[in-house]
Amino acid sequence: MDMKKVNSLDFTEFVSVFRNVVERCPLVAAAVWSHRPFSGLEDLENHFFAFIDALPKSGQEGILRCHPDLAGRDVLMGRLSEESRREQSHAGLTSLKTHDRLRLLHLNQEYRKRFGFPFVVAALLSDRATVFQELARRLHCQPESELRTALDEVKKIIHLRLIDLLDSHYFGVEPPQGRGLERRQDASERGDSAPQASSDLEDDPHTHTKEVEN
């Protein structure tokens, strides 16, 4: 799909195509649609980033809680989104041996207990060893620092999922390296207005969709 096609999509079509660019958060795609036309991949992804940056801390944590645990219950029960299944499979996390799966389960539980949201990493840019190393390392980070790191990983995932949906000529574009957080700081210094965002996100365990509280 090229950008001309993207810009021609009506609201329902756009949300249908981009609903899982942010894991289990179609409301973000719904908000981004209003910013058409987009000049290219970077412009499109910047609007996804800006929405997340404009959320309060509770909303940003809600975005993170939309993500499944790596090699967790959703893997075992076949409940992963297609995107997450492909990404976790790439990193070798859907075929772990029992002792590795139990070790990762323990680390995931410790991480959730410390930070209140699941460990998020761009699995397409990782392998099994890297995931274990990063989870063990980040488990000891300070909460505010870890929130920023986790959101940067979400932005890498957004970037890669958008590439997957758009024309192949975007392949080879480098994933963002904290760019969204830098933009937020720059915009704040300039006094730019931020996109309207929700105050919180709630997880519906039955539908795995998110609702916005105004």
Residue pairs with C-beta under 8 A, 6 or more apart in sequence:
1 17
1 165
1 166
1 167
2 166
2 167
3 38
3 39
3 40
3 41
3 44
3 166
3 167
6 14
6 17
6 36
6 38
6 44
6 166
7 36
7 37
7 38
9 17
9 33
11 30
11 33
14 29
14 32
14 33
14 36
15 26
15 29
15 30
15 33
17 29
17 165
18 29
18 32
18 162
18 165
19 26
19 29
20 26
20 81
20 82
20 83
20 161
21 28
21 29
21 48
21 158
21 161
21 162
21 165
22 28
22 29
22 48
22 52
22 63
22 66
22 154
22 158
23 66
23 67
23 68
23 81
23 83
23 84
23 154
23 157
24 66
24 67
24 81
24 208
24 209
24 210
25 63
25 66
25 201
25 210
26 209
27 198
27 210
27 211
27 212
28 48
28 51
28 52
28 63
31 51
31 195
31 196
31 197
32 44
32 47
32 48
32 51
35 47
35 195
38 44
38 47
41 162
41 163
41 166
41 170
41 173
44 162
45 155
45 158
45 159
45 162
45 176
46 180
46 183
47 195
48 155
48 158
48 162
49 155
49 158
49 176
49 179
49 180
49 183
50 180
50 183
50 184
50 194
50 195
51 195
51 197
52 60
52 63
52 151
52 154
52 155
52 180
53 180
53 181
53 183
53 184
53 194
54 184
54 194
54 195
54 196
54 197
55 62
55 63
55 197
55 198
55 201
56 197
56 199
56 200
57 147
58 199
58 200
58 201
59 197
59 198
59 199
59 200
59 201
60 147
60 151
61 116
61 117
61 147
62 200
62 201
62 202
62 203
62 210
63 151
63 154
63 201
64 117
64 118
64 120
64 147
64 150
64 151
64 154
65 116
65 117
65 118
65 201
65 203
66 201
66 203
66 208
66 210
67 84
67 117
67 118
67 120
67 154
68 74
68 75
68 79
68 80
68 84
68 118
69 105
69 108
69 112
69 118
69 119
70 88
70 91
70 93
70 104
70 108
70 118
70 119
70 121
70 123
70 131
70 135
71 88
71 93
71 94
71 96
71 101
71 104
71 105
72 105
72 108
72 118
73 79
74 80
74 84
75 85
75 88
75 93
75 94
79 208
80 88
83 161
83 164
85 94
87 122
87 123
87 124
87 157
88 94
88 123
89 95
90 123
90 124
91 123
91 124
91 126
91 127
91 128
91 130
91 131
92 127
92 128
93 104
93 123
93 128
93 131
96 104
96 128
100 128
100 132
103 132
104 131
104 132
104 135
107 119
107 132
107 135
107 136
107 139
108 118
108 119
108 135
110 139
111 118
111 119
111 135
111 138
111 139
112 118
112 119
114 139
114 143
115 143
115 146
115 147
115 150
117 150
119 135
119 138
119 150
120 150
120 153
120 154
120 157
121 130
121 131
121 134
121 135
121 153
122 153
122 156
122 157
122 160
122 175
123 131
124 157
124 160
125 156
125 160
125 175
126 134
138 146
138 149
141 149
148 178
148 181
151 180
151 181
152 176
152 177
152 178
152 180
152 181
155 175
155 176
155 179
155 180
156 175
156 176
159 173
159 175
159 176
160 175
162 170
163 170
163 171
163 173
184 194
187 194
198 212
198 213
198 214
199 212
199 213
199 214
200 212
200 213
201 210
201 211
201 212
202 210
202 211
202 213
203 210
204 210
204 211
